[in-house]
């Protein structure tokens, strides 16, 4: 009970002779035979009024299920979703792994580059002795 609320005598008198059925507190799926379609019939007692009835029952010492109210649903757990972050922050781990792989291959890359340069220089040299 979040807040204490004083209910009127008229409202409390309704509690004593209130007998709610499932159709009063829950929406029901009803089939219309003439049209061949089904539709949802809304609850006769709104959720707010149901909650007020439940609070009034607890204040008067009456069990809410005795007048036909359903037990309140347990609150759903909060879903945790991490922040999206910026793109460079999301890609940081992948980028660091790529840099580390390239650093490990660097001696072979340098060696291949030097060999290519020597081949190009050899092509540019003429076969003439002068």
C-alpha positions in Angstrom: 0.0 0.0 0.0 1.8 3.1 -1.2 -0.4 5.7 0.4 -3.1 5.7 3.1 -6.4 6.8 1.8 -9.7 7.5 3.5 -12.6 5.9 1.6 -16.1 7.2 1.9 -18.8 5.3 3.8 -20.7 4.7 0.5 -17.6 3.0 -1.0 -17.0 0.9 2.1 -20.7 -0.2 2.2 -20.3 -1.6 -1.3 -17.5 -3.8 0.1 -19.8 -5.7 2.5 -22.1 -7.0 -0.2 -19.7 -7.0 -3.2 -19.3 -10.3 -4.9 -17.3 -9.9 -8.1 -17.1 -12.6 -10.8 -14.3 -13.2 -13.2 -16.1 -11.2 -16.0 -16.2 -8.2 -13.8 -12.4 -8.0 -13.2 -10.9 -9.5 -16.4 -11.6 -8.8 -20.1 -13.2 -11.7 -21.8 -13.1 -13.1 -25.4 -16.7 -13.3 -26.6 -17.8 -15.0 -29.8 -20.6 -13.4 -31.9 -22.4 -16.2 -33.7 -24.3 -13.9 -36.0 -21.2 -12.2 -37.4 -18.9 -15.3 -37.0 -16.3 -13.1 -35.2 -15.0 -12.8 -31.7 -14.2 -9.7 -29.8 -12.8 -8.7 -26.4 -15.4 -7.4 -23.9 -13.6 -5.0 -21.4 -13.7 -5.6 -17.7 -16.8 -4.2 -15.9 -14.6 -2.8 -13.0 -11.5 -0.8 -14.1 -8.0 -1.6 -12.8 -8.0 1.6 -10.8 -11.3 0.7 -9.0 -10.0 -2.8 -8.4 -7.0 -1.4 -6.8 -9.1 1.0 -4.7 -11.3 -2.0 -3.6 -8.1 -4.0 -2.7 -6.8 -1.1 -0.6 -10.1 -0.6 1.1 -10.3 -4.3 1.9 -6.9 -4.3 3.5 -7.8 -1.2 5.6 -11.1 -2.9 6.8 -9.4 -6.2 7.5 -11.2 -8.1 4.7 -9.4 -10.5 2.5 -9.5 -9.2 -1.1 -9.9 -12.6 -2.6 -13.1 -13.2 -0.6 -15.0 -10.6 -2.6 -13.7 -11.9 -5.9 -10.6 -9.8 -6.5 -7.7 -11.5 -8.1 -4.3 -11.5 -6.3 -2.1 -8.7 -7.5 0.4 -9.7 -10.1 4.1 -9.7 -9.1 6.1 -6.8 -10.6 8.2 -7.8 -13.6 11.9 -7.6 -13.2 13.6 -4.6 -14.8 15.4 -5.4 -18.1 19.0 -4.3 -18.2 20.2 -3.1 -21.6 23.7 -1.7 -21.8 24.4 1.7 -23.4 25.0 1.6 -27.1 28.2 3.7 -26.8 29.9 5.4 -29.7 31.2 3.4 -32.6 34.9 3.8 -31.8 34.2 2.6 -28.3 32.2 -0.4 -29.5 35.0 -1.3 -32.0 37.9 -0.7 -29.6 38.5 -4.4 -28.7 38.4 -5.6 -32.3 40.7 -2.8 -33.4 43.2 -3.6 -30.6 43.2 -7.3 -31.6 43.8 -6.3 -35.2 46.7 -4.0 -34.3 48.2 -6.8 -32.2 48.0 -9.3 -35.0 49.6 -6.8 -37.4 52.4 -6.1 -35.0 53.2 -9.9 -34.7 53.4 -10.1 -38.5 55.5 -6.9 -38.9 58.9 -8.6 -39.3 57.7 -10.7 -42.2 55.9 -7.6 -43.7 59.1 -5.5 -43.5 61.2 -8.4 -45.0 58.8 -8.7 -47.9 58.8 -5.0 -48.5 62.6 -4.9 -48.6 62.7 -7.8 -51.1 60.2 -6.0 -53.3 62.3 -2.8 -53.2 65.5 -4.7 -54.1 63.7 -6.3 -57.1 62.5 -2.9 -58.3 66.0 -1.5 -58.0 67.4 -4.5 -59.9 64.8 -3.9 -62.7 65.8 -0.2 -63.0 69.6 -1.0 -63.4 70.7 -1.4 -66.9 72.7 -4.2 -68.2 75.2 -1.8 -69.8 78.4 -1.5 -67.9 78.7 2.3 -68.3 
